């Protein structure tokens, strides 16, 4: 959980000399943090609105209603495979994310928007590496819309291609 808090800040430090002034850099960091947490808020949406009747989601909602906010955050942070079919963890969303990221980075000039897209990309990259050791977990989390069963080698290939794409996006901003 500590890595989830510090990874966006550590990643942001790479770009410290890429912005003309401190305020641009601060807005970039805010964007990175927002983007990184969007995937967490998808878990909240899942618990309260999409699948409220699952046992785990009932537990999460009861933590919230009992004002146990720390327990609520911890439960969602450790949910991993207890919440399936999350919106931001679908094949369709990933395709849209790639297209939107290319658009935002090349066409908008928005520092916060760039940060948001890179923050989400950082979270995806982190999660892909975390889940890539288990074909079953990776498929349940990210490939649930695809009917094909992927091999470990195909998943590792996907993760490597994704990582190269993310590094390229980072270089676009860095330069």
Long-range contacts (C-beta under 8 A, 24 or more apart in sequence): 1-74, 1-77, 1-78, 3-126, 4-36, 4-40, 4-77, 7-36, 7-122, 7-126, 8-32, 8-33, 8-35, 8-36, 8-119, 8-122, 9-33, 11-118, 11-122, 12-115, 14-170, 14-174, 15-173, 15-174, 18-173, 18-174, 18-175, 19-111, 24-111, 27-111, 27-112, 27-115, 28-111, 28-112, 28-114, 28-115, 29-115, 30-112, 30-115, 31-111, 31-112, 31-113, 31-114, 31-115, 31-116, 31-117, 31-118, 31-119, 32-115, 32-116, 32-118, 32-119, 32-122, 33-115, 33-119, 34-112, 34-115, 34-116, 34-119, 35-115, 35-116, 35-117, 35-118, 35-119, 35-120, 35-121, 35-122, 35-123, 36-119, 36-120, 36-122, 36-123, 37-119, 38-88, 38-116, 38-119, 38-120, 38-123, 39-86, 39-88, 39-89, 39-120, 39-123, 39-124, 39-127, 40-76, 40-77, 42-86, 42-87, 42-88, 42-89, 43-76, 43-79, 43-83, 43-86, 44-76, 45-87, 46-83, 46-85, 46-86, 46-87, 47-76, 47-83, 50-85, 50-87, 51-83, 51-85, 54-83, 56-82, 56-83, 57-83, 80-137, 80-141, 81-137, 81-140, 81-141, 84-140, 84-141, 84-144, 85-144, 86-141, 88-120, 89-141, 89-142, 89-144, 90-142, 90-144, 90-145, 91-142, 91-143, 91-144, 91-145, 91-146, 92-145, 94-124, 94-142, 97-121, 97-124, 98-165, 101-169, 105-169, 105-172, 105-173, 106-172, 114-173, 117-169, 118-169, 118-170, 118-173, 121-166, 121-169, 122-166, 124-162, 124-166, 125-162, 125-163, 125-166, 128-158, 128-159, 128-162, 128-163, 129-159, 129-163, 132-156, 132-159
